[in-house]
Amino acid sequence: MKYVEIYKLQNDGSQTVLATCRLVDGVVVIEGDEKFASFVANEGIRNYSDIGEKRFFPKDGILFLEQLQYNFKSGYLNAGTIKEEL
């Protein structure tokens, strides 16, 4: 199962996992912080591989996972790369 972890910077400089986005039956399920999960599910994320205004939502599956690392790459929130769960 493919997944991406979203990390949040803490006051002491460490990072903790804010949410985990897992690909389940072609749809992304967001586990973790409920406010974050709700916001991302409702607002979607930008498609940084296209100049247009297209947004991806969890229903878009792998395309959504692939764009997370480009949408969350600040000092405060950071998405990892796609990993494979065995």
N, CA, C and O atoms as a MOPAC input file, in Angstrom:
PM7 MOZYME 1SCF
protein

 N      0.84500 1    -1.17800 1     0.00000 1
 C      0.00000 1     0.00000 1     0.00000 1
 C      0.89000 1     1.24300 1     0.00000 1
 O      1.82200 1     1.34800 1     0.79800 1
 N      0.60000 1     2.16600 1    -0.88700 1
 C      1.38800 1     3.40200 1    -0.98900 1
 C      0.86700 1     4.43200 1     0.01200 1
 O     -0.32800 1     4.49900 1     0.30200 1
 N      1.80100 1     5.23500 1     0.53200 1
 C      1.40900 1     6.27800 1     1.47900 1
 C      2.42800 1     7.40600 1     1.49200 1
 O      3.57400 1     7.24500 1     1.07300 1
 N      1.96800 1     8.56700 1     1.99400 1
 C      2.82700 1     9.74000 1     2.17900 1
 C      2.54900 1    10.29100 1     3.56500 1
 O      1.39400 1    10.41000 1     3.97600 1
 N      3.61300 1    10.62800 1     4.28600 1
 C      3.46400 1    11.23900 1     5.60400 1
 C      3.66100 1    12.74600 1     5.49600 1
 O      4.53800 1    13.21900 1     4.77400 1
 N      2.83500 1    13.49500 1     6.22300 1
 C      2.93700 1    14.95300 1     6.29700 1
 C      3.50200 1    15.27800 1     7.67400 1
 O      2.93200 1    14.87900 1     8.69000 1
 N      4.61300 1    15.99600 1     7.71400 1
 C      5.29000 1    16.32800 1     8.97200 1
 C      5.03700 1    17.77600 1     9.37000 1
 O      4.93000 1    18.66200 1     8.52200 1
 N      4.94600 1    17.99400 1    10.66700 1
 C      4.75100 1    19.33700 1    11.21500 1
 C      5.93800 1    19.66100 1    12.12000 1
 O      6.35600 1    18.84000 1    12.93700 1
 N      6.47200 1    20.87300 1    11.96000 1
 C      7.59000 1    21.32600 1    12.77500 1
 C      7.09800 1    21.69500 1    14.18000 1
 O      6.10900 1    22.41200 1    14.33000 1
 N      7.78500 1    21.20800 1    15.18300 1
 C      7.44700 1    21.51200 1    16.57300 1
 C      8.31200 1    22.67200 1    17.07200 1
 O      9.30700 1    23.02300 1    16.43800 1
 N      7.94000 1    23.25700 1    18.19000 1
 C      8.67400 1    24.39200 1    18.76100 1
 C     10.12600 1    24.06100 1    19.08000 1
 O     10.98600 1    24.94000 1    19.02100 1
 N     10.41100 1    22.80100 1    19.41800 1
 C     11.77800 1    22.42200 1    19.77000 1
 C     12.63000 1    22.06400 1    18.54800 1
 O     13.78500 1    21.66500 1    18.69000 1
 N     12.05700 1    22.20800 1    17.34900 1
 C     12.79900 1    21.92800 1    16.12100 1
 C     12.59500 1    20.52700 1    15.58400 1
 O     13.02600 1    20.22200 1    14.47100 1
 N     11.94800 1    19.67200 1    16.35300 1
 C     11.69500 1    18.31200 1    15.87200 1
 C     10.46700 1    18.29800 1    14.96500 1
 O      9.69200 1    19.25400 1    14.93200 1
 N     10.30700 1    17.21700 1    14.24400 1
 C      9.14100 1    17.06200 1    13.38400 1
 C      8.32600 1    15.86600 1    13.84000 1
 O      8.87900 1    14.82900 1    14.20800 1
 N      7.00600 1    16.01400 1    13.81400 1
 C      6.10900 1    14.90400 1    14.12500 1
 C      5.17300 1    14.69200 1    12.93600 1
 O      4.94100 1    15.60900 1    12.14800 1
 N      4.64700 1    13.49400 1    12.81600 1
 C      3.72800 1    13.18900 1    11.73200 1
 C      2.37400 1    13.82200 1    12.05800 1
 O      1.74500 1    13.49100 1    13.06300 1
 N      1.94500 1    14.72700 1    11.20100 1
 C      0.64800 1    15.38700 1    11.34700 1
 C     -0.45100 1    14.51300 1    10.76000 1
 O     -1.53300 1    14.39400 1    11.33400 1
 N     -0.16800 1    13.90600 1     9.61500 1
 C     -1.15600 1    13.06100 1     8.94100 1
 C     -0.44600 1    12.06200 1     8.03400 1
 O      0.68200 1    12.28100 1     7.59500 1
 N     -1.13400 1    10.97100 1     7.77100 1
 C     -0.66400 1     9.97800 1     6.82100 1
 C     -1.73700 1     9.80800 1     5.76600 1
 O     -2.90800 1     9.59500 1     6.07800 1
 N     -1.32300 1     9.90400 1     4.51200 1
 C     -2.24800 1     9.77700 1     3.38000 1
 C     -1.97300 1     8.43000 1     2.72800 1
 O     -0.90400 1     8.21800 1     2.15600 1
 N     -2.94600 1     7.51400 1     2.81500 1
 C     -2.78700 1     6.15200 1     2.29100 1
 C     -3.68100 1     5.92600 1     1.08400 1
 O     -4.82900 1     6.36900 1     1.05100 1
 N     -3.14000 1     5.23100 1     0.10100 1
 C     -3.90700 1     4.86900 1    -1.08200 1
 C     -4.62000 1     3.55100 1    -0.79200 1
 O     -3.98300 1     2.50800 1    -0.65100 1
 N     -5.95300 1     3.61000 1    -0.70300 1
 C     -6.76600 1     2.42900 1    -0.40200 1
 C     -7.80600 1     2.26800 1    -1.50600 1
 O     -8.68700 1     3.11400 1    -1.66300 1
 N     -7.70200 1     1.19600 1    -2.25800 1
 C     -8.64100 1     0.92200 1    -3.35400 1
 C     -8.76700 1     2.10100 1    -4.31300 1
 O     -9.87000 1     2.43100 1    -4.75000 1
 N     -7.65600 1     2.73000 1    -4.64000 1
 C     -7.63000 1     3.80700 1    -5.61200 1
 C     -8.01300 1     5.17800 1    -5.09700 1
 O     -8.03100 1     6.14300 1    -5.86100 1
 N     -8.32300 1     5.28200 1    -3.80400 1
 C     -8.71400 1     6.54900 1    -3.18100 1
 C     -7.78200 1     6.80100 1    -2.00100 1
 O     -7.39300 1     5.86100 1    -1.30800 1
 N     -7.42200 1     8.06100 1    -1.76700 1
 C     -6.54500 1     8.39200 1    -0.64300 1
 C     -7.38400 1     8.60600 1     0.62100 1
 O     -8.36300 1     9.35200 1     0.62100 1
 N     -6.97600 1     7.94100 1     1.67900 1
 C     -7.58700 1     8.10100 1     2.99400 1
 C     -6.58800 1     8.86700 1     3.85300 1
 O     -5.42900 1     8.46800 1     3.96700 1
 N     -7.03700 1     9.97200 1     4.46000 1
 C     -6.15100 1    10.80000 1     5.27800 1
 C     -6.41300 1    10.49700 1     6.74400 1
 O     -7.52300 1    10.67900 1     7.24400 1
 N     -5.36400 1    10.03000 1     7.42700 1
 C     -5.45700 1     9.69700 1     8.84800 1
 C     -4.59800 1    10.66600 1     9.63100 1
 O     -3.53400 1    11.07600 1     9.16600 1
 N     -5.05100 1    11.03300 1    10.81100 1
 C     -4.26400 1    11.93400 1    11.65200 1
 C     -5.08400 1    13.13500 1    12.06900 1
 O     -6.25400 1    13.00300 1    12.42800 1
 N     -4.47400 1    14.29900 1    12.02200 1
 C     -5.11100 1    15.54000 1    12.45300 1
 C     -6.41000 1    15.77900 1    11.66700 1
 O     -6.38900 1    15.91000 1    10.44300 1
 N     -7.53200 1    15.83400 1    12.38300 1
 C     -8.83800 1    15.94500 1    11.73700 1
 C     -9.03100 1    17.26900 1    10.99800 1
 O     -9.61200 1    17.28200 1     9.91300 1
 N     -8.55900 1    18.38100 1    11.56000 1
 C     -8.70100 1    19.67900 1    10.89400 1
 C     -7.93200 1    19.69000 1     9.57700 1
 O     -8.44200 1    20.14600 1     8.55400 1
 N     -6.71900 1    19.19100 1     9.61200 1
 C     -5.89300 1    19.13400 1     8.40200 1
 C     -6.56300 1    18.24000 1     7.36000 1
 O     -6.68500 1    18.62600 1     6.19700 1
 N     -6.99700 1    17.04800 1     7.77200 1
 C     -7.61700 1    16.09600 1     6.85300 1
 C     -8.86700 1    16.69300 1     6.20900 1
 O     -9.07600 1    16.55200 1     5.00400 1
 N     -9.68600 1    17.35000 1     7.00300 1
 C    -10.91200 1    17.95600 1     6.49300 1
 C    -10.60200 1    19.08100 1     5.50200 1
 O    -11.22800 1    19.17300 1     4.44600 1
 N     -9.64500 1    19.92400 1     5.84300 1
 C     -9.26100 1    21.03200 1     4.96400 1
 C     -8.76600 1    20.52100 1     3.61500 1
 O     -9.20900 1    20.98900 1     2.56700 1
 N     -7.85200 1    19.56600 1     3.64600 1
 C     -7.27600 1    19.04100 1     2.39400 1
 C     -8.34100 1    18.31800 1     1.57300 1
 O     -8.37200 1    18.45200 1     0.35000 1
 N     -9.21000 1    17.55700 1     2.22500 1
 C    -10.26200 1    16.83500 1     1.50800 1
 C    -11.23800 1    17.79700 1     0.83600 1
 O    -11.69900 1    17.53600 1    -0.27500 1
 N    -11.55300 1    18.90300 1     1.49800 1
 C    -12.52700 1    19.85800 1     0.95400 1
 C    -11.92000 1    20.82800 1    -0.06000 1
 O    -12.54900 1    21.15000 1    -1.06800 1
 N    -10.70200 1    21.29000 1     0.20700 1
 C    -10.06200 1    22.29100 1    -0.65600 1
 C     -9.22200 1    21.68300 1    -1.77300 1
 O     -9.00900 1    22.31800 1    -2.80700 1
 N     -8.75100 1    20.47000 1    -1.57200 1
 C     -7.87200 1    19.83500 1    -2.54300 1
 C     -6.48000 1    20.45100 1    -2.50100 1
 O     -6.19400 1    21.32100 1    -1.67800 1
 N     -5.62200 1    19.98500 1    -3.40000 1
 C     -4.26300 1    20.51800 1    -3.51200 1
 C     -4.00900 1    20.87800 1    -4.96900 1
 O     -4.61700 1    20.31800 1    -5.88000 1
 N     -3.09800 1    21.82400 1    -5.16800 1
 C     -2.78000 1    22.29300 1    -6.52800 1
 C     -1.99800 1    21.26100 1    -7.31600 1
 O     -1.22100 1    20.48100 1    -6.76400 1
 N     -2.22200 1    21.27600 1    -8.60200 1
 C     -1.45700 1    20.44300 1    -9.51300 1
 C     -0.25100 1    21.23900 1    -9.97200 1
 O     -0.38100 1    22.09200 1   -10.85000 1
 N      0.92000 1    20.98500 1    -9.40300 1
 C      2.12200 1    21.74200 1    -9.74500 1
 C      2.79100 1    21.24600 1   -11.02000 1
 O      3.77100 1    21.84100 1   -11.46700 1
 N      2.28500 1    20.17100 1   -11.61300 1
 C      2.86700 1    19.69700 1   -12.86900 1
 C      2.14700 1    20.28800 1   -14.07500 1
 O      2.48100 1    19.96700 1   -15.21600 1
 N      1.15100 1    21.15700 1   -13.82700 1
 C      0.37700 1    21.76800 1   -14.90700 1
 C      0.20400 1    23.25200 1   -14.60400 1
 O      0.04800 1    23.63300 1   -13.44400 1
 N      0.23000 1    24.07300 1   -15.61600 1
 C      0.10100 1    25.51600 1   -15.43700 1
 C     -1.33900 1    25.91000 1   -15.10000 1
 O     -1.56600 1    26.97100 1   -14.51800 1
 N     -2.29900 1    25.07900 1   -15.45600 1
 C     -3.71000 1    25.38300 1   -15.21900 1
 C     -4.05400 1    25.43000 1   -13.73100 1
 O     -3.18600 1    25.31200 1   -12.86600 1
 N     -5.31300 1    25.60000 1   -13.46900 1
 C     -5.79800 1    25.72600 1   -12.09300 1
 C     -6.33900 1    24.40900 1   -11.54200 1
 O     -7.07200 1    24.42100 1   -10.55300 1
 N     -6.00300 1    23.28900 1   -12.14700 1
 C     -6.52800 1    21.99900 1   -11.70500 1
 C     -6.10500 1    21.70900 1   -10.26900 1
 O     -4.97800 1    21.98800 1    -9.85800 1
 N     -7.04300 1    21.14200 1    -9.52700 1
 C     -6.77700 1    20.73100 1    -8.15500 1
 C     -7.04400 1    19.23500 1    -8.05300 1
 O     -7.91600 1    18.69700 1    -8.73500 1
 N     -6.28900 1    18.58100 1    -7.19800 1
 C     -6.50300 1    17.16300 1    -6.94700 1
 C     -7.12900 1    16.98300 1    -5.58000 1
 O     -6.86600 1    17.73900 1    -4.64500 1
 N     -7.96400 1    15.96100 1    -5.48900 1
 C     -8.65500 1    15.60900 1    -4.25900 1
 C     -8.35200 1    14.15200 1    -3.93400 1
 O     -7.89400 1    13.41500 1    -4.80700 1
 N     -8.59600 1    13.72000 1    -2.70100 1
 C     -8.30200 1    12.33000 1    -2.34200 1
 C     -8.89900 1    11.29600 1    -3.30300 1
 O     -8.32500 1    10.22200 1    -3.48200 1
 N    -10.02200 1    11.60100 1    -3.91000 1
 C    -10.64500 1    10.66100 1    -4.85700 1
 C     -9.77700 1    10.43100 1    -6.09600 1
 O     -9.98000 1     9.46000 1    -6.82300 1
 N     -8.80400 1    11.32900 1    -6.33800 1
 C     -7.92400 1    11.21500 1    -7.49600 1
 C     -6.78000 1    10.22700 1    -7.27500 1
 O     -5.95800 1    10.02000 1    -8.16800 1
 N     -6.72400 1     9.62900 1    -6.11300 1
 C     -5.78600 1     8.54300 1    -5.83900 1
 C     -4.32300 1     8.89200 1    -5.96500 1
 O     -3.83200 1     9.81800 1    -5.32000 1
 N     -3.61600 1     8.12800 1    -6.81900 1
 C     -2.16400 1     8.26400 1    -6.93700 1
 C     -1.75800 1     9.65900 1    -7.40700 1
 O     -0.69900 1    10.15000 1    -7.01600 1
 N     -2.57300 1    10.30600 1    -8.23600 1
 C     -2.24900 1    11.66300 1    -8.68700 1
 C     -2.21000 1    12.62500 1    -7.49900 1
 O     -1.36900 1    13.52200 1    -7.45300 1
 N     -3.11100 1    12.44000 1    -6.54900 1
 C     -3.13400 1    13.24100 1    -5.31800 1
 C     -1.85500 1    12.99100 1    -4.51100 1
 O     -1.20400 1    13.94000 1    -4.07200 1
 N     -1.49600 1    11.72500 1    -4.31500 1
 C     -0.28000 1    11.39300 1    -3.55400 1
 C      0.96300 1    11.99600 1    -4.18800 1
 O      1.82800 1    12.52000 1    -3.48600 1
 N      1.05600 1    11.92500 1    -5.50700 1
 C      2.23800 1    12.43400 1    -6.20800 1
 C      2.41600 1    13.94000 1    -6.03400 1
 O      3.54700 1    14.42500 1    -6.06600 1
 N      1.34000 1    14.68400 1    -5.85300 1
 C      1.41900 1    16.14400 1    -5.74600 1
 C      1.63800 1    16.64200 1    -4.31700 1
 O      1.94300 1    17.82000 1    -4.12600 1
 N      1.49100 1    15.78200 1    -3.31200 1
 C      1.61900 1    16.22600 1    -1.92300 1
 C      2.97300 1    16.86100 1    -1.62700 1
 O      3.03800 1    17.89700 1    -0.96500 1
 N      4.05300 1    16.25200 1    -2.11000 1
 C      5.39000 1    16.78100 1    -1.79500 1
 C      5.63100 1    18.16700 1    -2.37800 1
 O      6.48900 1    18.89700 1    -1.88200 1
 N      4.89600 1    18.54500 1    -3.41700 1
 C      5.04300 1    19.87500 1    -4.00600 1
 C      4.15100 1    20.90500 1    -3.31100 1
 O      4.44500 1    22.10000 1    -3.33500 1
 N      3.07400 1    20.44800 1    -2.70000 1
 C      2.14000 1    21.33600 1    -2.01300 1
 C      2.56400 1    21.62900 1    -0.58200 1
 O      2.27000 1    22.70100 1    -0.05300 1
 N      3.24100 1    20.70000 1     0.03700 1
 C      3.66500 1    20.87100 1     1.42500 1
 C      5.17900 1    20.74300 1     1.50000 1
 O      5.71500 1    19.65800 1     1.73000 1
 N      5.86700 1    21.88100 1     1.30100 1
 C      7.33600 1    21.88000 1     1.31500 1
 C      7.86700 1    23.13900 1     1.98900 1
 O      8.83600 1    23.74200 1     1.53000 1
 N      7.22500 1    23.52100 1     3.07300 1
 C      7.67700 1    24.69900 1     3.81100 1
 C      8.43100 1    24.24300 1     5.06600 1
 O      8.54700 1    23.04600 1     5.32700 1
 N      8.92900 1    25.18500 1     5.81900 1
 C      9.59300 1    24.84700 1     7.06800 1
 C      8.62500 1    24.33100 1     8.11400 1
 O      9.01400 1    23.60800 1     9.03100 1
 N      7.36600 1    24.70200 1     7.97300 1
 C      6.35200 1    24.35100 1     8.96500 1
 C      5.67100 1    23.01300 1     8.64800 1
 O      5.51100 1    22.17600 1     9.53600 1
 N      5.27700 1    22.81300 1     7.40400 1
 C      4.65600 1    21.56000 1     6.95000 1
 C      5.48100 1    21.00600 1     5.80400 1
 O      5.90100 1    21.73800 1     4.90900 1
 N      5.70400 1    19.69900 1     5.84600 1
 C      6.54900 1    19.07000 1     4.84900 1
 C      6.00900 1    17.67500 1     4.54500 1
 O      5.78900 1    16.88200 1     5.46100 1
 N      5.79500 1    17.37400 1     3.27200 1
 C      5.34400 1    16.04300 1     2.86900 1
 C      6.53400 1    15.22900 1     2.39500 1
 O      7.39500 1    15.72300 1     1.66700 1
 N      6.56900 1    13.99300 1     2.81400 1
 C      7.61400 1    13.09300 1     2.35000 1
 C      7.29100 1    12.56800 1     0.95900 1
 O      6.28700 1    12.95000 1     0.35700 1
 N      8.13700 1    11.70400 1     0.46400 1
 C      7.89500 1    11.07000 1    -0.83200 1
 C      6.98100 1     9.86800 1    -0.63600 1
 O      6.72300 1     9.44400 1     0.49000 1
 N      6.50300 1     9.33600 1    -1.73200 1
 C      5.62900 1     8.16200 1    -1.66900 1
 C      6.44400 1     6.95800 1    -1.20100 1
 O      7.51200 1     6.65800 1    -1.73400 1
 N      5.91100 1     6.28500 1    -0.19700 1
 C      6.53400 1     5.06500 1     0.34100 1
 C      5.59000 1     3.89700 1     0.11000 1
 O      4.39600 1     4.08000 1    -0.12600 1
 N      6.13600 1     2.71200 1     0.18000 1
 C      5.35800 1     1.48700 1    -0.02400 1
 C      5.33100 1     0.69400 1     1.27100 1
 O      6.37400 1     0.35000 1     1.82600 1
 N      4.11900 1     0.40800 1     1.74600 1
 C      3.93400 1    -0.39600 1     2.94800 1
 C      3.85100 1    -1.85500 1     2.53100 1
 O      3.13400 1    -2.19500 1     1.59000 1
 N      4.56400 1    -2.69700 1     3.21000 1
 C      4.54500 1    -4.12300 1     2.85700 1
 C      3.52900 1    -4.87700 1     3.65100 1
 O      3.38400 1    -6.08700 1     3.47800 1

